[in-house]
Amino acid sequence: MRTASRVLKSAHSARQLPASLTPRSSLRPFRSLSGLAHSSRPSIRPCTTPIALTLPRQLLSTTSPLRNESKPKEELKDEPKQEEIELEYEIDEDLSERKWSTPLAKTIAEAIEVTGPIPLASYMRMCLTADLGGYYTGALPASEANPERDPFGAAGDFVTSPEISQVFGELCGVWFVAEWMAQGRPATGVELMELGPGRGTLMDDMLRTMQRFPGIAKALERVYLVEASPQLRQAQKRLLCGDEAVLEGCEVGWKSRSKYGGVEIVWTESIRAVPMDPSKTPFIIAHEFFDALPIHAFQLVSVPASSDAKPSPIITSVSSPTPSPPQNPNLQWRELLVSPTPPGSTHASLNTPLSERSSPVPDFQLTLSPSPTKHSLYLPDSTPRYRRLKSLPPQQALNATIEICPDLFSHTTNIAHRIGGHPTLNPKPHPSGAALILDYGPGDGSIPTSTLRGIRRHRRVSPFSEPGLVDLSADVDFQAIVDTALDASEGVEVHGPVEQAFFLRAMGIAERAGEIVKKVEAMGDQKKKGDVERAWQRLVDRGPGGMGRVYKALAIVPEAGGRRRPVGFGGDVVV
């Protein structure tokens, strides 16, 4: 019997999607929580009754499948039904002549000019990992304060938990040591993997901590770092292996030797490239990784009964053993697509939130597709959890929006197969290993909605301005991780999500930080003492400015029939 720990309900500050949406004549402007965008182009037919993002009160409760805690400025009105039309787009201006904020913005615009508006996931993927101009792949301009074009730290765009305090990484290392002990202390075959390692700070703290436990240090055969950025791979190599170490090519990417016991470190661009060996014990950590995976956004709209879409014959129907609830026949999911803003747009005309007007005027905006897309036909109907939304009364379901991350499904499935095994892909004699996922998102089982955000130089900016220079992220759907892991492998169970404050306190953050404070006090460094205390307290602070409530921890471990809980999730260390 597989078990999942209870889901802790907690308030989470949902980020809203900046509104700046205008397509061509047959497309209707999408209205975000922050306001309505309209077009000044002659060929654009204005929408007399805007589609709004506001969700009914019933959908905003902690038991709701949808989540967005922001309040709309105005009440919603029912949207008039419109005839279904072909997905055809015309661009009135010559986009090649327009002045764009970045070279990548021009590249994206030229692609849209050819294909029409693109899925939000495609936009995010290009902004973050495009070969030329992607945020993590070389777009960041070097400066005197940040010569390495590093997005992390005070000189970059954001600070993560490992950068705030070394105690965070140390406790993550201790967590894996505890799991290694609980699984019989295997003497060989232990592999450590991190998805999205950033600078390598977290892995450095973990490896340093594991060296204090000779058993697991000796059993550790290899470290895998899944990293798409060449610049960050070099930063990780310098920190983990030393300045003189070189990256050598290998079958799956690159490799070098760690300064911690000489263990081999292998870099790869995809988790799929990491060999799946049933004889290994994989310990996997993903800290602020899932939030950067591209998302699709969808909205439920009312359509005439005669225009109900039928799935394309090339799409294989995937049925669930759980019967689907009755659905409202006049509601359809439509995809929110990315298109250029009208020429001459301003923050005022786009109704950009005041908190985001420090950035240049957005180059792009969201557009509601007038007809079903291949993604809207499949993704919102891919699980019973999403399908249930259509069964809500029309007045509750109409205009509801959700975000779905297909990459979350594939990565979680891969992780579950590595730990719990799979009959054909990874036939393990018995489950082994563990995964620890730390990220931000709702912990009450609700589906994220309108959470896409942009961060630049530690400030909130529009996710549609300066593509390639702005970090993009969205809330993680933790319930989707839970469901996907349990469905992917009979050999795993899931615990959490729990608040980061609960996890770190259970792991002993106060005690470990206290030890460091005593050492600093003995040195007479009062400033350092204050820094240490503020750092660890910020990690567990459950207030608006802290990280203790917003961030969550989730564990995927071998199925044990409910006989134990991992440490940090209500369990104790197995000695």
N, C-alpha and C positions, 0 to 999 in steps of 0.2 A: 504494500500500500504506500503510495506516494503521499507526502504531506507537504503542505505549504503553511508557513507561519501566518498568523493573523496579520492583516493589513492595518497599520496604525494610521488613523486619520489625523491629518495636520493641515493647518492653513498654509497655503503657498502663494507667494506673490506672483500671479500669472502676468507675463509680459504680453502686451498687446501688439498686434501687427500694425505698423504705421499705415495709414490709409493714403493711397495716392494711386488711384486706379482709373484708367480710361482706355478702352479699346476703340475699335472703329465702329461704324454705324450700327451693325447688328449686335454688338456686344454691349452689355450693361455694366455701368460702373459698380464696383463692389464697395460697400461701405464698411469700414472697420469701426471698432469701438471709438476710435479717436476722431471720426468724422467722415464726411462724404467728399469724394473727389469728383470733379466734373471736368469736361473737356471744353476747350475753346475752338477746337478744329471745326470748320464748317461741315465736314462730312460725318461728324459724330452726332447721332441722334440722342439728345439728352433723355435720361430716364425720369419720367415724371414722378414715379413712386420708387424710391431707391430700395435696393436690397440691403438689408441691415444685418449686422452680426449679432444683435442683441439676442440673448437666450432667455427663455422663460425662467421664472424663479424656480420651478420644479427641477430644472436641469442644472441648477447651480448649487444644489444641496450636496452634502458630503456623500449621499448615497446615489448621486446622479452619475450617469455614464459620461457626461460632459463636464468640463471644468473651465471656467474663466471668471475670476473674481472681480474683474474690473466692471464698473458700471457704465452703461451707455449715457450719452448726453440727452438723448431724446427717446421717446417711445417709438416703437416700430409700427408700421402699417403693413397690412397684407399686400403682397406683391401681385400685380395683375398678371394673369396668364398670358403668355405670348406664344406665337406659333414657332414650332421648331424649325430651324434653318440649317443650312449646311455650314460646316466649319470652314468658312472662307474669310480671308483677311486681306485688307488692302492698306498699304502704308502711304499716306498722303505726301509725306516729305521724303527727300533723299537723305536717308540716315547716314550715308557716307560723308555728307557735307556738314553734318551737325557736329558741334564741339562737345566731346564727351569728357567726363571727369577723369577717366583712366583709359589706357589702351584696351584693357579687358572689357570695359563698358562698350567700346566701339565694336569689338569682336562679337559680343553678345547681341548687340543691336543688329549687326549685319546678318547674324544667324536668324534672328526674328524676322528680318525683312524677307528672307527666303522662305522660312517655314511657317511664319505666323507665331503668335504668342507661345511661349514654352512652359512646360511644367515648372513649378517652384523648385522641385528636386533638381532639375537640370540646371537651373540658375544657381542654386546653392553649390552644386558640385563644381561648376565652372569657377565660381567666386573663390572657393576654398582650395581646389586642387588642379586648376587648369595648368597645362604644361607651361604656358607663357602667361604670367601675370596672376596666378592663383595666390591666395593669401598665404598658404603654407608652402608654396612652391616658387617663391622668388619675387613676389610683387612688392614686399615691404621696402621702402626706400631706406638706404643706410643714412645714418646721421652721426654727428659727433657723440651724441649721448647714447646712441644705439648702433655702433658700427657693424654689428653682426646681423642686423635686421631681425632681432629676436622679438617675437610678439609677447613674450612673458616678462614679468617683473615691472619695476617702476618705470623703466625707460620704454617698455612695450605698451601693449594695449590692455592687459589684464593680469591679475595675480591669482594663482591657484593655491589650493591648500598645502601641497608640498613645499611651495615657495614661501609660505607664511611661517611654517614651523617644521623643524626636522622631526618633531615628535609624531607628526602625521604619518610620514613614511615608515618610521620605526614601528609604530603600532600595526601598520599594514603588514610589515615583515613578521611581526610577532603572531599576527592572525594566521598566516600561512604556516608558521612553525607549529602552531597549535593544531591546525588541520593535519599536518604531517604526522604529529604525534597520535591524533585520534584515529588515523588510518593505518596504524601499526608500524610507524617509523620505517618505511621502505628504505633499504640501504643503497639502492641504485635506481636509475631510471627517472629521477625527478627532473622536470623541466619547468622553467619559469617563463611566463609570457606576459608582456604588457602591450595593450592596444593604445596607441596614441601616447607615447612616452614623454612628449614635451621636450624639455631640456635634458631629461634623464634624472632629474632630482629625486623623484619618487623611487625609481629603481636603485639609485645610488644609496639612499637611506635604507631600503629594504635589504640590499646585498650586504651592506655594512652590519646591519642587525643580525642577519642570518649567519654571519661569520662567528658570532658569539655562541652558536649552537653547532658544535662539530659534527653531529650526526647528519643534519640536513645539509650542512655545507659540503660534506663529503659525498652525499647522495646526489647533489645538484650537478647534472651533466651539461646542461646548456641553458642559455637565456635567449629567448626570441623577443625582438622588439619590432612591432608592426608600425612602420613609419613611412609616410608618403613623401615627406619633405626632405630633400637633399641637405638643406641647411641645418635642419634639426638633427638629422642623422650624424652630421659632423659634430654638432654640439654634444650629442649623447656620447659619441665615441671619445671625445676629449675628456669628458667628465668620468666616464666609466672605465676607460682604458688608458688614459694618459695622452698628453700632447704628442708624444713620439709614435704612438701606435698608428698603424695604417689599416685602412679598410681593404680587405682582399675580396675579390669576387668569389662567389660560391654558387652552388646549384640553384638556391632559392633567393639569392640576393648578394649580401656582403657579410663578412665576418671579421672578428678581431678577438683579442683576449682581454678579459677583465683584469683590473688591478686587484680584485678580490679573489685570491686563490687561483688566478689564471683560468677561470672558467670561460668557456667559449661563449661569445655573444654573437648572435646572428640577426642581421637586419633584413626585413622583407617588407614589401609594399602592401601585402594583403595577407590576411589570416589564412586564406585558402592555400597560400604557398607553403605554409608551415606543415611539415609531414604529420599525418595523423597515425600515430603508432599505438596500437592497443596495449603494448607492453609498458608504456610510459605512464607516469603520474604527473599530469599537467596542472600547474598552479597558475591561474590566469587572473590578471588584474586589469580593470578598465576604469580609469579615473577621468571624468570629463571627456569621455570618448563618444558615447552614444548621443550626447547633446549636439555634436557637430555633424551627425549623419544627415543627409538630405531628406527632407520631408515633402510629401504631397499634401495639399490642402483641398478640402471639398466642402460644398455647401448644399443643403437640402433645399430644393425649390419645388414649387407647384407647377405642374404641366398639365395640358389637356390629356384626358384619358386615352385619346386616340394616338398620342405621340409617345406612349410608353416605349422605351428603347428595348430592343431585343439584343442579347449578346451576339457578337460576331461569331460565325461558325468556326473561326480559327482559334477562338478562345475555349480552352477545355474547361468544362464546368466542374468545379470542385464542391462536392456536397459534404455536409457535416452530418455525423450520426445524430446530432441534436436537432430535432425538428425546428424549423424557423417559425417564429411567431407570425401571425397575420400582419401584412404590411399595407400601408395606405397606397392604393394604386396610382394616385395622382402626385406622389412625391418621387423625385428623382435626385440623385447626387450629381452635381456638376462640379467640375474642377476649376480651381482658381489658378489662372495662368499669369505669366509675367510678360508685360509688354512695355514699350517705351512710354514715357510721359509725353504729353503734348508739348510742342515747341513753345518756348517762352514761359514755361511753368514757373511758379514761385512756391515758396513754402506756404504762403497764404492760399493760393489757388488750389494747392494739393491738400490743404488742411493738415500739414505735417504737425505732429504734436510739438508743443513748445519745448519739451525736453530734448527734442531731436533736431532743433533748428540750428545747432552749432555746426552741423555738417552741411556740405553743399546741397543744393536742391537735388532730390532724387532723380536719377536717370531713368528709373523704371517704376512700375506700379503693378498692382494686381488687377486682373481682369477675370470676370466670371464667364466661363465658356457658355455659349448659347445652346450647345448640344452636348450629349455625352461624349466623353473621350474614352480611350481604351483603359485608362487608369480609373476613371469614375465608374466604369462598368464592372470592374473587378475588385479593386482594393476595398471599397466600403462594404462589399458583400463577402469578403474573404473569411470573416470569422462571425460566429453567432453574436459576439459582443457588439460588433458594428451593425449587424443586421437588425438587432433589437431596436435601434434608434428609429427605424422606419415604422415600427409598430406603435410608437407613441402617438397620442392624439395629434391631429394635424396642427392645431394651434400651438402645440408644444414643440413639435419637430420642425415646423417650417422655418427656414433660414438658419437652422443650426449648422455650425461648421465644425469640422474635425481635422486633425492632422494625423497622417499615417506615414510611418517610416519603413519602407520595404527592407532597407539595409539592416534595420533592427532585427527583423525576422531572420535574415540569413546569418548574421553574426551570432545571434543567440542560439540558433540551431546548430551552428558549427561548434560553439562552446559546449552545448549539451552533449553532442556526439562525442567530443573528446573526453568528457568526464564520465558520462553514463554509458557510452557505447551506442552502436547501431548495428542491427543484424548484418548488413552488407557493407556499409561505409566504414565502420570501425567496430568489428566484433570483439569486444573486450571480454576476457574471462570473468572479470568482476569490475564494477565501477571504481574509479579512483581519481584523485585530483580535486580541485575546487576552483571556483571563480568568485571574485569579489568585485562588485560593480558599485562605484560611487559617483553620483551625478545629481542633477537637480530635476525635479518634476513632481507631479502629484503623487502622494502616497496613499490615497484613498480609493484607488481603482478607477478614477475618472479618466476620461480621454482628453488629452491636451487640445486646446483650441486657441488659435491666434496668439501663439507664444514666440513666433520668430522675432529675434532681436539682433541688432547690430551693436558692436562695441569697438570703439577706437579711442586710444589714448585714455583709457579708463573712464570713458564717457559713453552714454547711450546715444546712438546715432541711428539714422534710418538704415535698415538693411538693404535699401535699394539705392543708396548713394555710394559713390567711389568703390565700385566693385573691385575686389582684389586687395583693397587696403583696409577693409572692415572685416572683423571677425563675425561670423554668423553662427547662431546656435538656436536651439528650440528645446522646450521642455521634453524630458524623456518620459515615454509611456511605460512606466514600470510594470503595470498590469499586463501589458503586451509581452514584456520579457518573461514574466511568470508563466503566462499561458503557453508561450512558444517553447520555453524550455521543457515544461512538463509534457507537451505534445511531442517534442522531438525525440525524447529518449525515456524509456521506462526505468532507466538506471539513475535518474537524478531526482532530487527534491529541492525545493526553493524555500528560502527563509527571508523574510522581509517583504517590501522595504521597511526599514526603520529610519528614524531621523538620525542624521550624522551625530548629533549631540548624544543621543542614546548609545550609539555604537562606540564612539570614542570614549565616553565615560566608562562604559562597560569594559573597554580594553585597558583602562587605567591611565588615561591621559593626564588626569590631575596629579597622580602619584609620580609619573615619569617627568612631567614638567616641574614638579616640586624638587626632584633630584637635581635637575639642571639649575634651578634657581639657587639651591644651596651651594653648588659649585661656583656659580657666578658671584654670589655674596661673599664667599671665601676669598675671591679675587678682588673684592672691593669695587666692582663695576656696577654701580647702581643703575646706570642707563641700560646696560645689557639686561639686568634683572627685570626692569620695567618692560623692555622689548619682549622678553620671553613670556612674561605673564600676559601681556596684551595679545600676543600671537595665539597662544593656545586657547585663551578665553574667547577669541573671535571665532575659532573653529567650532566651539560648542554653544555660542551665543544664539539663543532662540528668538532674539528680538529682530526688528526690521533690518538692522545693519549687520547682523551676524549671519553665520553660515550653518548654524546648528539645526535649524528647522527646514530651511529651503533645500539643503542637500540631504540625500537619502543614501542608505547602504543596503545592498541586496546580495545574498549569497546563493550560489548554485553548488550543491555538494552531492556526493553519492547517496543514493536512496538507502535509507536505514529503517524504513518502516515506522518512523516517528519515535525511534528509540533514543535519539539525542538531538540536541540543538547546538549549532556552532557557537563558540565563544563570541561575544558581541551581539548575539541575537537571542539571548536568554539562556545560553548554555555555559558550561564550565570547561576549563582546560582538562583534557584527559591526560593524566600523568602516566 
